[in-house]
Every structure is written in C-alpha cells, then in structure tokens.
Amino acid sequence: MFWFLVCEAALAKDITTLISSRLSADGKKLDLSGARIGPKGVQALADDQRLANVTTLLLQGNQIQYKGMKILAKSPHVANLEHLDLFGNFLGDRGIQALTQSSYLKNLVTLKLWKNEVGEAGVRLLAESPNFSNLKTLLLSDNLITPEALQHLAQTKGFQKLEILSLFRNEIGDEGAMILADAQHLKNINKLFIGQNNIGDKGAIALIKSDRFPNLQVLDLSQNSLGDETLRAVFKYNPDGKRKIVTR
C-alpha cells in the first residue's frame, strides 16, 4: 500500500509538471497531445485547479479510455471548456456515456472524437444528451458508425447550432447517406465530410439533391464508389458551383 501511494504521488507530481510545461501563457489552452497520461494521469489532471481556466483542452493519443473519461467528466474544473479534442483515446460507447452525462461539459463548441470506437449506442447518447446545444463542430471520423447510428443524428434536435460534421471513414453506406439526407434539424451545417463510407451513386445523389442543408458550402464524398450518375447529379443540382462537392 505504501509503495502504491508513493507511485500515485509521483505520478501526480509528473502531471503537474507536464501541465506547467504545456499550458499556454494566458492559461486558456492546454495541449497534452501524445503525452499518454492514461486514466491515472487524468485523475491528476482533473484535480488540478488550473484546468478551471482552460477553454481548449487537447488530449490526442492519451489512451484515457472509459475510466479516464469518467474521471474527467466528473471534474467541476472542466466547466469552462469550449474545445475538447479526444482523438484516439479508445473511449468506446461507455466513454461517450460518461461524456454525455457530465454535469459540467455543457459549453462545448468543438468536440473531436476521431478514432474512439464509437458505435450506434454512442451516437444515440450524443444525440439524446442536452449537453451540446452550443456545439458547432463535431468530428466522428474513423469510428464504427452505421446506418442505425445515423438515424439518431438525423432525428436529434440537440445539434441545432452544428456547422461542421465529419463522418469520414465509417460504415454508413447508401442507406446511411439517404437517412442523413433527410435530417430534420441539421440546417446550420455548412461543411459535411462523409468520405470513405462505401457510399454509391444512390446515397451520394440523395445527399447532393437534399434540401435539408440550406447553408451547406462543402460536401466531401471522396473515396467512395461513385460513378457517372453522381457526376451528372453534381452538375444538375449544383449548376452554379456554389457548393464545393468533392467526389474523388
């Protein structure tokens, strides 16, 4: 037990030093990208009072997993966070549950969840949570998102300020693209990234001709299985080229 406590104290000291070296001069941005602090390191981070002044927290590649997300989400010091990058932390749907149920993470404007093994249950939790009324950017690239998950995104009223949505490299297919094309409450989206999702002409055309995204400026359909039908649809439904539609 004594040795365990010594190790815990040493880790907390290391995290404190790490925060000091990576905190911006104004105390608003903390970049811990690649530090691999893990769940135990998150505990020291969550306890650090300097976190209360941070508005941008970058935690890319820290392997915090579900346990770490649960600890962070329960910290009152995260209440002022506006930009949270959780790329590659193996959160899974349980980690998303902790995030969505947080009593403090309610002011996020940017949420990056690339490569976190987020599936249908995780997307449902995101869509149903009241925490994201201010969210403008949501990056869900490289996860496990299926057409069933898209149903939740298409129906939610929780993302009405959302402007940028990335679903790159998931498992959406034509079915998911058609579901998204009929979304009711995502009218503020101006950039939609949906490349590498095994989408064919049917799904691509549904998105190109959709009137559900009146503010859309960029539609990225790159690295899908698209043919001449999609190209014809681009010219037919976007003749003036006001929207940037990427098909390759």
C-alpha positions in Angstrom: 0.0 0.0 0.0 2.8 2.4 0.9 4.6 1.8 -2.4 1.3 2.3 -4.3 0.7 5.7 -2.6 4.3 6.7 -3.4 3.7 5.9 -7.1 0.4 7.8 -7.1 2.1 10.9 -5.6 4.9 10.7 -8.1 2.5 10.5 -11.0 0.5 13.5 -9.7 3.7 15.4 -9.5 4.7 14.4 -13.0 1.3 15.5 -14.4 1.5 18.8 -12.5 4.9 19.5 -14.1 3.6 18.4 -17.5 0.7 20.8 -17.2 3.1 23.6 -16.3 5.2 23.0 -19.4 2.2 22.7 -21.8 -0.2 25.3 -20.6 -0.4 28.5 -22.7 0.8 31.8 -21.2 -2.8 33.0 -20.7 -3.8 29.7 -19.1 -6.6 29.2 -21.7 -5.1 26.3 -23.8 -3.6 23.1 -22.5 -2.0 20.8 -25.1 -1.3 17.3 -23.7 -1.3 15.6 -27.1 0.6 12.4 -27.2 1.5 12.5 -23.5 -0.1 9.1 -22.9 -1.2 10.1 -19.4 -3.8 7.3 -19.2 -6.7 7.1 -16.8 -4.4 7.6 -13.7 -2.9 10.7 -15.2 -6.4 12.0 -15.9 -7.1 11.9 -12.2 -4.2 14.3 -11.5 -5.4 16.5 -14.4 -9.0 16.6 -13.2 -7.8 17.6 -9.7 -5.6 20.5 -10.9 -7.3 23.8 -10.3 -5.6 25.4 -13.3 -8.0 23.3 -15.5 -10.8 25.6 -14.4 -9.4 28.4 -16.6 -8.8 26.3 -19.6 -11.1 26.7 -22.6 -9.2 24.5 -25.1 -8.0 21.0 -24.0 -6.1 18.8 -26.4 -5.9 15.2 -25.3 -5.0 13.4 -28.6 -3.5 10.0 -28.1 -3.5 9.8 -24.3 -5.2 6.4 -24.0 -7.5 7.7 -21.3 -10.2 5.1 -22.2 -13.6 4.9 -20.4 -12.1 5.2 -16.9 -10.3 8.4 -17.8 -13.3 9.9 -19.5 -15.4 9.2 -16.5 -13.0 10.9 -14.2 -12.6 14.0 -16.4 -16.4 14.3 -16.9 -17.0 14.4 -13.2 -14.5 17.2 -12.6 -16.0 20.6 -11.9 -12.9 22.2 -13.3 -14.0 21.3 -16.9 -17.0 23.6 -16.8 -15.4 26.3 -18.9 -14.1 24.0 -21.7 -15.2 25.1 -25.2 -12.9 23.0 -27.4 -12.1 19.3 -26.5 -10.0 17.1 -28.6 -10.2 13.4 -27.7 -8.7 11.9 -30.8 -7.6 8.2 -30.4 -8.4 7.6 -26.8 -10.3 4.3 -27.1 -13.3 5.7 -25.3 -15.9 3.3 -26.7 -19.6 3.8 -26.1 -19.1 3.7 -22.3 -16.7 6.6 -22.6 -19.2 8.5 -24.6 -21.8 7.8 -22.0 -19.6 9.4 -19.3 -19.1 12.4 -21.6 -22.8 12.9 -22.4 -23.9 12.6 -18.7 -21.4 15.1 -17.4 -22.9 17.8 -15.3 -20.0 20.2 -16.3 -19.3 19.7 -20.0 -22.1 21.8 -21.2 -20.3 24.7 -23.1 -18.5 22.8 -25.8 -18.3 24.4 -29.2 -15.8 21.9 -30.7 -15.8 18.2 -29.9 -13.3 15.9 -31.7 -14.0 12.2 -31.3 -11.9 10.7 -34.1 -10.9 7.1 -33.7 -12.7 6.2 -30.4 -14.6 3.1 -31.3 -17.9 5.0 -31.2 -20.9 2.9 -32.4 -24.6 3.1 -32.6 -25.1 3.3 -28.8 -22.5 6.1 -28.5 -24.1 8.2 -31.3 -27.5 7.7 -29.7 -26.2 9.0 -26.4 -24.7 12.0 -28.1 -27.9 12.8 -29.9 -30.0 12.5 -26.8 -27.8 14.5 -24.5 -28.8 18.1 -23.6 -25.1 19.0 -23.3 -24.4 20.0 -26.8 -26.7 22.9 -27.6 -23.7 25.2 -28.3 -21.8 22.6 -30.4 -20.6 23.9 -33.8 -18.0 21.3 -34.8 -18.4 17.5 -34.3 -15.7 15.2 -35.7 -16.7 11.5 -35.6 -14.2 10.2 -38.2 -12.8 6.7 -38.2 -15.4 5.1 -35.8 -18.0 2.3 -36.0 -20.9 4.4 -37.2 -23.6 2.5 -39.1 -26.9 3.5 -40.8 -28.6 2.7 -37.5 -26.5 5.3 -35.8 -27.3 7.8 -38.5 -31.0 7.5 -37.5 -30.2 9.2 -34.2 -28.2 12.0 -35.9 -30.9 12.6 -38.4 -33.7 12.9 -35.8 -31.9 14.8 -33.0 -32.8 18.4 -32.0 -29.6 18.5 -29.9 -27.2 19.8 -32.6 -29.1 22.7 -34.0 -26.1 25.0 -34.0 -23.8 22.4 -35.6 -21.9 23.8 -38.6 -19.2 21.2 -39.3 -19.8 17.4 -39.2 -17.2 14.8 -40.1 -18.2 11.2 -40.5 -15.2 10.2 -42.6 -14.2 6.5 -42.7 -17.2 4.9 -41.1 -19.7 2.2 -42.2 -22.5 4.4 -43.4 -23.2 3.1 -47.0 -26.0 4.2 -49.2 -28.6 3.5 -46.5 -26.9 5.8 -44.0 -26.4 8.5 -46.6 -30.0 8.5 -47.5 -31.0 8.7 -43.9 -28.7 11.7 -43.3 -30.0 13.4 -46.5 -33.4 13.5 -44.8 -32.2 15.0 -41.5 -34.7 17.4 -40.0 -32.7 19.6 -37.6 -29.2 20.0 -39.0 -29.9 23.1 -41.1 -26.9 25.1 -40.0 -24.3 22.5 -41.3 -22.0 24.2 -43.8 -19.4 21.5 -44.1 -20.2 17.8 -44.3 -17.4 15.2 -44.6 -18.6 11.8 -45.5 -15.8 10.3 -47.5 -14.6 6.6 -47.4 -18.0 5.2 -46.3 -18.8 2.7 -49.0 -21.3 5.1 -50.5 -22.5 4.5 -54.1 -24.4 6.7 -56.5 -27.7 6.2 -54.8 -26.5 7.6 -51.5 -24.4 10.3 -53.0 -27.2 11.7 -55.1 -29.6 11.7 -52.2 -27.1 14.0 -50.3 -26.4 16.2 -53.4 -30.1 16.9 -54.1 -31.1 17.1 -50.4 -32.8 20.4 -49.4 -32.2 19.7 -45.7 -28.9 21.6 -45.6 -29.6 25.1 -46.9 -26.3 26.5 -45.6 -24.1 23.7 -47.0 -20.9 25.0 -48.6 -18.8 21.9 -48.7 -19.9 18.3 -49.3 -16.9 15.9 -49.3 -17.8 12.5 -50.8 -14.3 11.5 -51.6 -13.0 7.9 -51.6 -16.5 6.4 -52.2 -17.7 4.1 -55.0 -19.1 6.9 -57.2 -19.8 6.8 -60.9 -21.1 9.0 -63.7 -24.6 9.2 -62.2 -23.1 11.2 -59.3 -21.2 13.5 -61.6 -24.3 14.2 -63.6 -26.2 15.0 -60.3 -23.4 17.4 -59.3 -24.0 19.4 -62.5 -27.8 19.1 -62.3 -28.3 20.1 -58.7 -25.2 22.4 -58.3 -25.0 24.1 -61.7 -23.6 27.4 -60.4 -20.9 25.6 -58.3 -21.9 27.5 -55.2 -21.3 24.3 -53.2 -17.9 22.6 -53.3 -18.8 18.9 -53.9 -15.8 16.6 -53.7 -16.3 13.2 -55.4 -12.8 11.8 -55.7 
